[in-house]
């Protein structure tokens, strides 16, 4: 009976030692600290581990990324470790006095001899063979790493596949932008040919840089997948062994896998320059047309200025005749000018409005109801701000694009004979959008909409800039 009691004491001591052991040095805690994820280590071991590994910082036990290198001293755990160490020594001495041939004393002494011998050869490592419980725990940790590595590999493969597709897309986007630049410079005639070539050279350079970024990242991701695959094979082989060779091997595997887990596969960011056309605004100003608003077409909620140069949503319906020309549902007003030929250009101040619409429409556009306009009846630009996101949309067909900065002033250009309509951002003097050439057969008119007040956040007016307002 005494044999089983002593073995039970040994098991209890082993369990206590496991709880009071540092995961890194595998010895009793010395000045332990606890990280924000709840795991404890010797302070020297933790700092050495962080020093040896690159950012971001992570827990050596669970690999959770830590926000900052903060930890809390755990004095109580340190005292318990000291008590456990003393208790272990006391039990050894007690067992030795009662008879060194006891099973518990033999287990303790044999283990201690093994620890001392191995510690002499490998300082900082105090256990050679893991207990069954420790072995199972480390196998579970290895399986967890294996699952994470497989997930990381899958994510990296998805991004790699996407990057390969974007190589073709990058070429297509660059080709489209080149066509836009060429088209804009054709309108500026031969004297701007040199500037056109400079723009094309810039796009060529940016295309090469973007392609290099994509190819470099493709190589990087491929190498990362190979490293992940190799590590997965090593861990799978280790996990298939019935008995782990040593904690040193386990620790080495954990350390080698940690940098791979810290790697985050990222997609490449590519950019193309804005389509800034040198001297375009000065050329367009030659076709400046004095635009005014037509009160007979204004929705009853819209308030027009006395000079018919600005319009805002008044919030209150006015008592106005419901004549056939007036918009009854849409917060819209037309320009008074009617175009059947020639080139025309005007500018509209949209300010800090969160929603607005300007453009050109057929004179026969429907004024009643609020149904979508048929293709070819409306060529408009819509600005929309939701939160901090700002986007521009064009109609016929409706398509949008995200922009980095809000547009405060818009230029509108119409070349009736060539069927050309384009919008310009006058803040940075760049092209916003150029509609594909069309064949105009009907009269066209400017169209404006300040849109709804949106609970007081969009009450500002649209202002048609006067001819003497050009700068």
N, C-alpha and C positions, 0 to 999 in steps of 0.2 A: 504493500500500500504506500510506503514511504517513497518508493521509486516514482510512482505516478504523481504523488504530490510534488516531488522535486521537478519532474518534467513539466508539470503545470506551471510551476514557478518560473521555469526557464522560458516557457511560451509567453507568459505575461511579461517578463523582462524584455523578450524580443519584440513584442508588440509595442511596449513603451518606448524602446529604443527607436523603432521605426517612426513613431510619431514625433520624436525629438531629434530627428536627423535632418540635416540640410540636404536638399535635393541636388545641390551642385557638388559639394565636397564629400557628401555621404558620411559625415561625422556629426557628433553632437553639435547643436547650435552654439555659435559663439557670437555674442552681441547681435541677436536676430532682429530683423526688420520685416515688416509685412507690406506688400505692395497693394495697390488699389483693387486688384483682382482677388485678394485674400490669401495668397501664398506667401510663405515665410522662407527666408534664406539668411545665412550669415551676411552681415553687411559687407564684409570684405569680398566674399564670393560674388555677391550681386553686382557690386561696383566693377569687379574684375570682368565679369561676364558682359556687362554693358560696354566696358572699354574695348573688349576684344571684338565686339560685333557692331556693325554699322547701324545707323538709324533706319527705320523708326525703332525706338526702344520697345521691347516686348518682355513678357514674363518668361523666364527660362523654363518654367514647368508647363504652363498651358499655352504659351506663345500668343497670348492676347496682347494686341498693340496697346501700349500705355500712352496716355495723353502727354505726360511729362514725367521726368525722373524723380517722382515723389514717392516716399515711403514713410511708414511710421515705425519708430522703435517699438519692439515688443519685449519689454522688460520681464513681464510675467513668464513668457515662453522661455526666455533666457534663464530665469531662475529655475524653472521646471527642468530644463536641460541639465543644469548643474546638479540638481537633486537626483535626476535619473542617472547621471554619470557616477555620482557618489553611491547611490543605491546599488548600482551594478557592481561597483568595487566592493561594497560591503557584503553583498551576497556571495561574491567570489571568495572573499576571505572567510565568511561564515561556513560556506560549503567545504572549504579547504580544512578548516579546523575540525569539522565534523567527520572528515574522511575524504581525502582527495579522490577516491575511486568512485564517488557518487556520479550519477549520470549528468545531473545539472552542472556540477563543478567541471566535469570533463568537457561538457558542451561549451561552457563559457571559456575554459582555459584553451581548448583547441581553437575556438574561433578567435580568441585574443591573440594567440600565437600567429595564426594566419594573417590577422590584420596587421600585427607588428611587422611581420616579415615582408608583407606586400607594401606596407607604408614606407619601409626602408628603401625599397626599389622604386616606388612611385609616390613621391611626396604628394599629399593632398588627397590621395585616394585611400580610404580606410576599409574597404570591403572588396573581397575578391570574387566570391560567389554569392549571388543573390538568393534570398529566401524564396520559397514558393510564392508567398504573397507578393513580395517585391517583384519577382519575375513576371507574375501575372499582371501586375500593375504596369510594368514597363511594356509588356506585350500589348496591353490595351492602349498605352500611349503611342506605341508604334503604329497600331492599327488606325488610331485617330489621325496621326500624321499621314499615313497612307491615303486615307479618305480625302484629307485636305489636298494632298498632292495631286490626286486624281481629278479633284474638282478644279484645281488651279490649271492643270493640263487641259481640261476640257474648255475652260474659259479662254485660255491662250489660243487654242485651236480655232475657236469661234472668231476671235479678233483677227487672227492671221488670215482666215478665210475672207473676212470682211475687208482687210487691208488689200488683199489681192484683187478683189472686185473694185476697190476704189482707185486702183492704178488706171484702169480703163476709164472710170468716171472722171478722174483728174484730167486725163487727156481730152475728154469730151468737153469738160467745163472750160478748159483753156482754149480749145478750138472755138467754142461759142463766144468767149470773151474777145478773142482775136477778130472774129467776124464783126462784132459790135464796134470795135475800135476802127476797123477798116471802113465800115459803113459811115461812122461819124466823120472820119477824115475826108471821105469822098465829098461830103457836103461842104467841107471847108476848102475844096479845090486844091490845085497843085501847090500853091505857095506854102501849105502846111505839110507837105510830103515828108520833110525831114523830121518834124515832130511825130508824125505817124510812125515812122520807122523806129524812132526812139521808144515809143510806147510798145511796139511789137517786140523790140529787143528786150525791154524790161519784162514783158510777159514770158518771153523765151527763157530768160534768166530765172524767173520765178518758177516756171514749169520745171526746169532742171533741178532747182532747189527742192521743190515739192516732191519730184520723182525720187530724188536722192533720199529725202526724209522717209518716203514710203518704202523704198528698197532697203535702206538701212534698218528700219524698224522691222521689216519682214525677216531680215537675217537675224536680228536680235531675238525676235519671237521664236524663230525656228531653233536657234541655239538654246533658248530657254526651255522649249519643249523637249529637246534632246536631254538636257540636264535633269529635267523632271522625270523623264522616262527612265533614265539611268538610276536615279535615286529610288524610284518606285520599285525597280527590279531588285535593288540591293535590300530594301526593307522587306519586300515580299520573300526574298530568300532567307532573311533573318527570322522572319515570323514563322516560316515553315520548319525551322529547326525545333526539335522537341525541347532542347535545353539551350538557353542563351550562354555563350561562352564566358562572358564577364561583363561587369558593369562598365568597364572601360570601353568595350566594344559598343555597348548600348549608348553610352555617353557620346562616343565619337560619331555614331550614326545620327544622334539627335543634333549634334553641333553642325554636321555637314548638311543636314536637311533644313536647318533654320534659315540660312541665307536664301535658299530657294523659296521658302514660304514667305519671306519678306519681299521678294520680287513681285511687283504688281504689273501685269501686262497692260500697256496703254496704247490707245489708237493715236495715230499721227494727226496733228493739226496742220492743215494746209491753208494757204491764203493767196488771194490774187488782188492786185492793186485795183482801186476804184477806177472807173473809166473817166478819168479827168481829161477833158479835151481842151488843149491850149487854145485860148481865144474864142472858144465856141460861144460864150455868152455875149461877147462883143459883136460877133457876127449876127447872132439871133436878135440883138437889139435893133438891127437895121430893119427888122420886120415887126417892130413893136406896134401893137394895135391898142387904141384906147378903148378899154372894155368898161361898160356900165351894166348895171342890173336892170332887168325888166320887171317893174312892179306888177304888171298884169299876170305874170307867171308865178309869183311868190306864194308859197303856202301861207295860210292865214296865221300861222304861229310865228312866222319869220318877220323880223323888224329890219327894214332897210334904212341906211343913212340917207340924209337929204341929198348928198351928192351921188347917191346910188353906186358907191364904191365899196360898201361893206354890208355884211348881213350877219345877224345873230338870231338865235332862237329866243323868242320873248317869253315863253312859258305860258302865255295866255292867248287864247284864240281871239283874233280881231274880227270885227264885223266887216267883212269884205265880200263883194259879189262873187258867187261861184261861177265865174265865166269859164268857157271851154279851155282857155289857155292856162288856167291856174292849176297847180298841183294840189290835190285835196287830201292825200294821205302821206306822201313823202315830203320831208322837210327840205324842199328843193326850190331853187329859183334859177332861171336861165339868164344868160347875158342878152342884152338888147341887140347885139350885133349878129348878123346872119352872113355866113360865108358860103359862097358858091365857087370861089376861085382864089388863087393867090396864096401867099405865105403870111402867117400871122403868129405873133408871139406876145404873151403877157405873163405877168408874175403875180402870185397870190401869197399874201402873208397868212400863214396858218398859226403862227405863234406857238403857244404851249398847249393847244387843244389836245384832248385825249382821243378825239374822233372827228374826222372831217372827210370830205370828198370834193374833188375838183376834176374837171375834164371837159370833154366835148361830146355832144350827142346830135342825133338827127333832129331837125326842126319838127319832125312829125312824131317824136317820141311821145308815148302815152303819158298824159298828165293825171289821169284818174286811177285810183287804186294804188296798190303798192306791190304789184306783181313784178317778178324779175324781168328785166328788159331783154328782148330777143337779141341774139348775137348780131353785131354790126350796128345796133341802135345806140350803143353807149360805149365810149372809150374813156374810162375814168381811173383816177388814182385815189386810193382810200388809205388814210393814216389811222392806225389803231394802237392805243397804248393800254395795256392791261397790267397793272402793278408796275414792275420795273421793265417789263418786256415791251418793245416797240417794234411794230411790223408795218409793212406797206403791202397793199393789195392792188391789183389791176383787174379790171373787168373785161369780159368778152375774149376768152374765158377767164373765170376768176382764178387767180394764182397769187401767191404771197411769198414774201421774203422777209427774214428777220434782219433788222438793221441795228448797228451798234449805238448810234446816237439819233435822237429825234430830228425830224426835218422841220425847220421853222419857216422856210420860204420855198415855194415850188414855182418852176418855170414851165409853161405849157407852149408847145410849138406845133403848128399845123401847116403842112404843105399840101394843099388840096389836090393839085395836079398829080403829084407823085404818090398820093395816098399815104402820106407819112404823118404820124402823130407820136410825139415823144414828151417825156417828163424829165425835168432836171432838178437836182438838189442844189439850190443856190448857196447853201451854207458852205459846202466844200467844192462847188462848181463841178459836180460829177453827174453823169447820166444815171437816172433811176431806172427808166424802162423805155424801150422803143418798140412800138407795135409793128408787127409784120406789115409790109405794104398792102394797102387796100385800094379798091376802086370806088371812089365816092361818086354817087349819082344824084344825091339829094343835098339840100341845104343843111349846113351844120351850124351849131350854136354852142357857146360856152355854157357849162353847167356847174352849179355850186351847191353844196349842202353843208351847213355848220353842224348837222346831226343833232340828236337830242341832248338836253342839258346834262343828263346822267347824274341826277341828284346834286346839281350845283357844281360838278367838277368839270363841266364842258360848256360853260356859258360864254366863252370868248367868241369874238367875231372872226369871220373870214374877211380879209381886206385885199381888195384889188389895188396893186401898186400903181400909182400915177406915173406918167411918162417921165416926169422930172425927179422921180424917186430912185432912179437907177444910180448905182454907185460903182 
